[in-house]
Amino acid sequence: MLLTLLTFYMNTFLWSMFLLGLLLFPEPDLIFI
């Protein structure tokens, strides 16, 4: 259960960073996944 919760938080963190990157850098060249 702890592992799935940790994975969920990491996934949410990665998605928030990805969306933040989209907002800050609209150019596809500057987006690092």
N, C-alpha and C positions, 0 to 999 in steps of 0.2 A: 504493500500500500504506500509505503514511504517513497519507493522508487517511482511509482506512477505519479505521485504528487510532485516529486522533484522534477520529473520529466515535463509535467504540465506547466510548472513555473518557468522552466527553462524555455519551453516552446513559446509561452506568452512573452517572455523577455525578448526572445529572438524576433518575434513578430512585431513587438513594439519598437525595437531598434530598426527593423526593416522599414516600417511605416514612417518612422521619424526620419530615416535616410531618404525616403521618397519625398517627404515634405521639404527637407533641407536641400536636397540635391535632385532636382527633377531630371537632370541629364542621366541617361542610362550608363554612361561611361564612369560616373562617379559612385555608382551603387555597388557596394561590395557585400556579397551574401556570405 
